[in-house]
């Protein structure tokens, strides 16, 4: 398959969990947000120089290509692994930035105000990672071989979980400190006792 057919085939797939289109690179912070989301989830690729409707706009200057590298290596911490491939098609230059899932999560992206924020990729959206994501990543890094103890706090938490609930609902009903609930949910998710999903712009938790 030549470069033209390869690229057009990717564009036909549209935006999804592992693919995002960027019309142009006007802001390295915005690009870093997508890099963070891919690195913290299943990896993915950014087609830079492609509009949301699939129209080829092309990368306009070397400055934009430089900004892409800035987004990856200056605006993301820890520095993610990322590769750039350039394609020339129908008089346009399109850059594909491929971001593998990171082994060192979370990967944070710097926003316009200098804050470092971690994102995850859900379907075709970049979503701010929840406190439970952060705790889960911490758990996975520090306690690879640990087991969970079903103490009074865990039993109290599980006892109030009915149906699908938000973090705030679980904190209120369990009457446990919020940091404790976040840590326990992360541990219970890791061991398969609790499931979670993103519904209606909220993360919701339920028993497996």
Short mmCIF file of the C-alpha atoms (twelve columns), coordinates in Angstrom:
data_MODEL
# 
_entry.id   MODEL 
# 
loop_
_atom_site.group_PDB 
_atom_site.id 
_atom_site.type_symbol 
_atom_site.label_atom_id 
_atom_site.label_alt_id 
_atom_site.label_comp_id 
_atom_site.label_asym_id 
_atom_site.label_seq_id 
_atom_site.Cartn_x 
_atom_site.Cartn_y 
_atom_site.Cartn_z 
_atom_site.pdbx_PDB_model_num 
ATOM 1   C CA . UNK A 1   0.000   0.000  0.000  1 
ATOM 2   C CA . UNK A 2   1.490   3.358  -1.006 1 
ATOM 3   C CA . UNK A 3   1.545   6.421  1.264  1 
ATOM 4   C CA . UNK A 4   -1.544  7.986  -0.321 1 
ATOM 5   C CA . UNK A 5   -3.750  4.928  0.113  1 
ATOM 6   C CA . UNK A 6   -2.401  4.285  3.602  1 
ATOM 7   C CA . UNK A 7   -3.203  7.814  4.732  1 
ATOM 8   C CA . UNK A 8   -6.627  7.931  3.081  1 
ATOM 9   C CA . UNK A 9   -7.489  4.616  4.699  1 
ATOM 10  C CA . UNK A 10  -6.660  6.052  8.138  1 
ATOM 11  C CA . UNK A 11  -8.741  9.163  7.455  1 
ATOM 12  C CA . UNK A 12  -11.734 7.033  6.454  1 
ATOM 13  C CA . UNK A 13  -11.675 5.454  9.917  1 
ATOM 14  C CA . UNK A 14  -12.473 8.848  11.433 1 
ATOM 15  C CA . UNK A 15  -11.624 9.820  14.998 1 
ATOM 16  C CA . UNK A 16  -11.825 7.063  17.581 1 
ATOM 17  C CA . UNK A 17  -10.200 5.747  20.760 1 
ATOM 18  C CA . UNK A 18  -6.781  5.524  19.145 1 
ATOM 19  C CA . UNK A 19  -6.949  8.208  16.473 1 
ATOM 20  C CA . UNK A 20  -7.377  11.971 16.549 1 
ATOM 21  C CA . UNK A 21  -7.317  14.627 13.819 1 
ATOM 22  C CA . UNK A 22  -5.673  18.018 14.266 1 
ATOM 23  C CA . UNK A 23  -6.399  20.716 11.689 1 
ATOM 24  C CA . UNK A 24  -3.235  22.598 12.557 1 
ATOM 25  C CA . UNK A 25  -0.869  23.086 15.455 1 
ATOM 26  C CA . UNK A 26  -1.658  26.525 16.833 1 
ATOM 27  C CA . UNK A 27  -0.972  25.675 20.464 1 
ATOM 28  C CA . UNK A 28  1.513   23.139 21.816 1 
ATOM 29  C CA . UNK A 29  -0.550  22.833 25.034 1 
ATOM 30  C CA . UNK A 30  -3.558  21.511 23.109 1 
ATOM 31  C CA . UNK A 31  -1.425  18.974 21.299 1 
ATOM 32  C CA . UNK A 32  0.171   17.892 24.581 1 
ATOM 33  C CA . UNK A 33  -3.339  17.156 25.901 1 
ATOM 34  C CA . UNK A 34  -3.859  14.551 23.168 1 
ATOM 35  C CA . UNK A 35  -0.395  13.083 23.716 1 
ATOM 36  C CA . UNK A 36  -1.153  12.702 27.435 1 
ATOM 37  C CA . UNK A 37  -4.527  11.061 26.744 1 
ATOM 38  C CA . UNK A 38  -3.058  8.494  24.340 1 
ATOM 39  C CA . UNK A 39  -0.054  7.745  26.570 1 
ATOM 40  C CA . UNK A 40  -2.311  7.186  29.606 1 
ATOM 41  C CA . UNK A 41  -4.755  4.912  27.771 1 
ATOM 42  C CA . UNK A 42  -4.166  2.525  24.863 1 
ATOM 43  C CA . UNK A 43  -1.816  4.639  22.782 1 
ATOM 44  C CA . UNK A 44  -2.830  6.137  19.449 1 
ATOM 45  C CA . UNK A 45  -1.932  8.433  16.607 1 
ATOM 46  C CA . UNK A 46  -2.494  12.070 15.804 1 
ATOM 47  C CA . UNK A 47  -3.042  12.958 12.157 1 
ATOM 48  C CA . UNK A 48  -1.823  16.535 12.022 1 
ATOM 49  C CA . UNK A 49  -2.935  18.492 8.986  1 
ATOM 50  C CA . UNK A 50  -6.335  16.783 8.782  1 
ATOM 51  C CA . UNK A 51  -9.600  18.543 9.721  1 
ATOM 52  C CA . UNK A 52  -12.306 16.903 11.815 1 
ATOM 53  C CA . UNK A 53  -14.314 16.217 8.648  1 
ATOM 54  C CA . UNK A 54  -11.349 14.385 7.094  1 
ATOM 55  C CA . UNK A 55  -10.390 17.209 4.729  1 
ATOM 56  C CA . UNK A 56  -6.652  17.489 4.067  1 
ATOM 57  C CA . UNK A 57  -5.434  20.896 5.192  1 
ATOM 58  C CA . UNK A 58  -1.776  20.019 5.564  1 
ATOM 59  C CA . UNK A 59  0.898   21.231 7.935  1 
ATOM 60  C CA . UNK A 60  1.771   24.743 6.856  1 
ATOM 61  C CA . UNK A 61  5.276   25.398 8.122  1 
ATOM 62  C CA . UNK A 62  8.370   24.066 9.826  1 
ATOM 63  C CA . UNK A 63  7.247   26.053 12.869 1 
ATOM 64  C CA . UNK A 64  4.255   23.749 13.286 1 
ATOM 65  C CA . UNK A 65  6.472   20.679 13.113 1 
ATOM 66  C CA . UNK A 66  8.743   22.237 15.760 1 
ATOM 67  C CA . UNK A 67  5.676   22.889 17.939 1 
ATOM 68  C CA . UNK A 68  4.729   19.225 17.718 1 
ATOM 69  C CA . UNK A 69  8.082   18.234 19.132 1 
ATOM 70  C CA . UNK A 70  7.679   20.886 21.841 1 
ATOM 71  C CA . UNK A 71  4.340   19.382 22.820 1 
ATOM 72  C CA . UNK A 72  5.838   15.944 23.194 1 
ATOM 73  C CA . UNK A 73  9.097   16.759 24.893 1 
ATOM 74  C CA . UNK A 74  8.553   20.033 26.756 1 
ATOM 75  C CA . UNK A 75  4.867   20.157 27.639 1 
ATOM 76  C CA . UNK A 76  4.475   16.521 28.774 1 
ATOM 77  C CA . UNK A 77  5.949   15.002 31.942 1 
ATOM 78  C CA . UNK A 78  7.325   12.417 32.193 1 
ATOM 79  C CA . UNK A 79  8.561   12.643 28.630 1 
ATOM 80  C CA . UNK A 80  6.530   10.209 26.523 1 
ATOM 81  C CA . UNK A 81  7.831   8.027  23.752 1 
ATOM 82  C CA . UNK A 82  6.560   9.414  20.449 1 
ATOM 83  C CA . UNK A 83  7.490   9.103  16.778 1 
ATOM 84  C CA . UNK A 84  6.753   11.444 13.867 1 
ATOM 85  C CA . UNK A 85  6.243   10.362 10.266 1 
ATOM 86  C CA . UNK A 86  5.737   12.843 7.418  1 
ATOM 87  C CA . UNK A 87  3.573   12.099 4.367  1 
ATOM 88  C CA . UNK A 88  3.150   14.163 1.213  1 
ATOM 89  C CA . UNK A 89  -0.180  13.713 -0.522 1 
ATOM 90  C CA . UNK A 90  -2.074  15.811 -3.076 1 
ATOM 91  C CA . UNK A 91  0.173   18.815 -2.452 1 
ATOM 92  C CA . UNK A 92  -0.234  18.651 1.333  1 
ATOM 93  C CA . UNK A 93  2.116   17.629 4.120  1 
ATOM 94  C CA . UNK A 94  0.526   15.497 6.856  1 
ATOM 95  C CA . UNK A 95  2.387   14.428 9.981  1 
ATOM 96  C CA . UNK A 96  1.395   11.330 11.930 1 
ATOM 97  C CA . UNK A 97  2.473   11.415 15.568 1 
ATOM 98  C CA . UNK A 98  2.332   7.913  17.043 1 
ATOM 99  C CA . UNK A 99  2.090   7.676  20.826 1 
ATOM 100 C CA . UNK A 100 2.435   4.252  22.495 1 
ATOM 101 C CA . UNK A 101 0.848   3.565  25.885 1 
ATOM 102 C CA . UNK A 102 3.233   4.716  28.595 1 
ATOM 103 C CA . UNK A 103 4.779   2.382  31.141 1 
ATOM 104 C CA . UNK A 104 5.160   5.369  33.491 1 
ATOM 105 C CA . UNK A 105 1.650   6.673  34.053 1 
ATOM 106 C CA . UNK A 106 0.400   9.265  34.572 1 
ATOM 107 C CA . UNK A 107 1.808   11.374 31.766 1 
ATOM 108 C CA . UNK A 108 0.845   14.974 32.522 1 
ATOM 109 C CA . UNK A 109 0.285   17.777 30.012 1 
ATOM 110 C CA . UNK A 110 0.906   21.432 30.833 1 
ATOM 111 C CA . UNK A 111 -2.104  23.683 30.249 1 
ATOM 112 C CA . UNK A 112 -2.159  27.397 29.365 1 
ATOM 113 C CA . UNK A 113 -1.874  28.348 33.048 1 
ATOM 114 C CA . UNK A 114 1.113   26.106 33.705 1 
ATOM 115 C CA . UNK A 115 -0.834  23.412 35.564 1 
ATOM 116 C CA . UNK A 116 0.104   19.790 34.945 1 
ATOM 117 C CA . UNK A 117 -3.007  17.719 34.179 1 
ATOM 118 C CA . UNK A 118 -3.332  14.054 33.211 1 
ATOM 119 C CA . UNK A 119 -5.838  13.008 30.541 1 
ATOM 120 C CA . UNK A 120 -7.320  9.735  29.335 1 
ATOM 121 C CA . UNK A 121 -8.788  8.861  25.945 1 
ATOM 122 C CA . UNK A 122 -12.410 7.658  25.932 1 
ATOM 123 C CA . UNK A 123 -13.872 6.950  22.496 1 
ATOM 124 C CA . UNK A 124 -12.965 10.093 20.526 1 
ATOM 125 C CA . UNK A 125 -12.561 12.443 23.509 1 
ATOM 126 C CA . UNK A 126 -9.693  13.518 25.755 1 
ATOM 127 C CA . UNK A 127 -11.006 13.502 29.330 1 
ATOM 128 C CA . UNK A 128 -9.341  14.805 32.490 1 
ATOM 129 C CA . UNK A 129 -8.226  11.787 34.507 1 
ATOM 130 C CA . UNK A 130 -10.175 11.283 37.711 1 
ATOM 131 C CA . UNK A 131 -8.540  11.068 41.154 1 
ATOM 132 C CA . UNK A 132 -9.229  7.327  40.979 1 
ATOM 133 C CA . UNK A 133 -7.135  7.064  37.797 1 
ATOM 134 C CA . UNK A 134 -4.236  8.722  39.612 1 
ATOM 135 C CA . UNK A 135 -4.582  6.396  42.596 1 
ATOM 136 C CA . UNK A 136 -4.900  3.345  40.339 1 
ATOM 137 C CA . UNK A 137 -1.710  4.221  38.480 1 
ATOM 138 C CA . UNK A 138 0.057   4.735  41.793 1 
ATOM 139 C CA . UNK A 139 -1.241  1.394  43.062 1 
ATOM 140 C CA . UNK A 140 -0.114  -0.401 39.910 1 
ATOM 141 C CA . UNK A 141 3.406   1.034  40.160 1 
ATOM 142 C CA . UNK A 142 3.953   0.448  43.868 1 
ATOM 143 C CA . UNK A 143 2.020   -2.684 44.748 1 
ATOM 144 C CA . UNK A 144 2.362   -5.064 41.820 1 
ATOM 145 C CA . UNK A 145 2.240   -8.195 43.952 1 
ATOM 146 C CA . UNK A 146 -0.007  -7.062 46.788 1 
ATOM 147 C CA . UNK A 147 -3.324  -8.486 47.931 1 
ATOM 148 C CA . UNK A 148 -6.378  -6.647 49.201 1 
ATOM 149 C CA . UNK A 149 -7.524  -6.974 52.795 1 
ATOM 150 C CA . UNK A 150 -11.299 -6.928 53.300 1 
ATOM 151 C CA . UNK A 151 -11.245 -4.867 56.494 1 
ATOM 152 C CA . UNK A 152 -14.059 -2.791 58.024 1 
ATOM 153 C CA . UNK A 153 -13.503 0.135  55.630 1 
ATOM 154 C CA . UNK A 154 -13.713 -2.104 52.566 1 
ATOM 155 C CA . UNK A 155 -16.832 -3.856 53.863 1 
ATOM 156 C CA . UNK A 156 -18.421 -0.487 54.663 1 
ATOM 157 C CA . UNK A 157 -17.647 0.779  51.163 1 
ATOM 158 C CA . UNK A 158 -18.946 -2.340 49.415 1 
ATOM 159 C CA . UNK A 159 -22.037 -2.351 51.601 1 
ATOM 160 C CA . UNK A 160 -23.296 0.978  50.247 1 
ATOM 161 C CA . UNK A 161 -22.530 0.323  46.579 1 
ATOM 162 C CA . UNK A 162 -25.844 -0.222 44.836 1 
ATOM 163 C CA . UNK A 163 -26.120 0.080  41.073 1 
ATOM 164 C CA . UNK A 164 -23.967 2.721  39.381 1 
ATOM 165 C CA . UNK A 165 -22.689 5.583  41.555 1 
ATOM 166 C CA . UNK A 166 -20.366 8.575  41.245 1 
ATOM 167 C CA . UNK A 167 -17.355 9.134  43.472 1 
ATOM 168 C CA . UNK A 168 -19.160 11.906 45.352 1 
ATOM 169 C CA . UNK A 169 -22.163 9.645  46.008 1 
ATOM 170 C CA . UNK A 170 -19.929 6.874  47.337 1 
ATOM 171 C CA . UNK A 171 -18.054 9.273  49.623 1 
ATOM 172 C CA . UNK A 172 -21.304 10.650 51.013 1 
ATOM 173 C CA . UNK A 173 -22.960 7.274  51.583 1 
ATOM 174 C CA . UNK A 174 -19.928 5.465  52.956 1 
ATOM 175 C CA . UNK A 175 -19.069 8.311  55.372 1 
ATOM 176 C CA . UNK A 176 -15.408 7.527  54.810 1 
ATOM 177 C CA . UNK A 177 -12.786 10.223 54.096 1 
ATOM 178 C CA . UNK A 178 -12.597 11.073 50.396 1 
ATOM 179 C CA . UNK A 179 -8.873  10.137 50.037 1 
ATOM 180 C CA . UNK A 180 -9.629  6.762  51.642 1 
ATOM 181 C CA . UNK A 181 -12.521 6.108  49.226 1 
ATOM 182 C CA . UNK A 182 -10.351 7.025  46.240 1 
ATOM 183 C CA . UNK A 183 -7.593  4.666  47.368 1 
ATOM 184 C CA . UNK A 184 -10.009 1.812  48.094 1 
ATOM 185 C CA . UNK A 185 -11.835 2.182  44.782 1 
ATOM 186 C CA . UNK A 186 -8.524  2.094  42.925 1 
ATOM 187 C CA . UNK A 187 -7.492  -1.059 44.755 1 
ATOM 188 C CA . UNK A 188 -10.881 -2.731 44.236 1 
ATOM 189 C CA . UNK A 189 -10.807 -1.883 40.517 1 
ATOM 190 C CA . UNK A 190 -7.323  -3.324 40.236 1 
ATOM 191 C CA . UNK A 191 -8.465  -6.598 41.800 1 
ATOM 192 C CA . UNK A 192 -11.636 -6.804 39.708 1 
ATOM 193 C CA . UNK A 193 -14.148 -6.269 42.519 1 
ATOM 194 C CA . UNK A 194 -15.382 -2.919 41.177 1 
ATOM 195 C CA . UNK A 195 -16.050 -1.811 37.596 1 
ATOM 196 C CA . UNK A 196 -16.162 1.761  36.314 1 
ATOM 197 C CA . UNK A 197 -17.356 3.518  33.191 1 
ATOM 198 C CA . UNK A 198 -17.659 7.029  31.809 1 
ATOM 199 C CA . UNK A 199 -21.328 7.969  31.425 1 
ATOM 200 C CA . UNK A 200 -22.866 11.398 30.992 1 
ATOM 201 C CA . UNK A 201 -19.533 13.179 31.526 1 
ATOM 202 C CA . UNK A 202 -19.019 11.395 34.846 1 
ATOM 203 C CA . UNK A 203 -17.104 8.345  36.009 1 
ATOM 204 C CA . UNK A 204 -19.473 5.884  37.650 1 
ATOM 205 C CA . UNK A 205 -18.611 2.855  39.766 1 
ATOM 206 C CA . UNK A 206 -20.426 -0.442 40.332 1 
ATOM 207 C CA . UNK A 207 -19.742 -3.886 41.781 1 
ATOM 208 C CA . UNK A 208 -18.471 -6.508 39.357 1 
# 
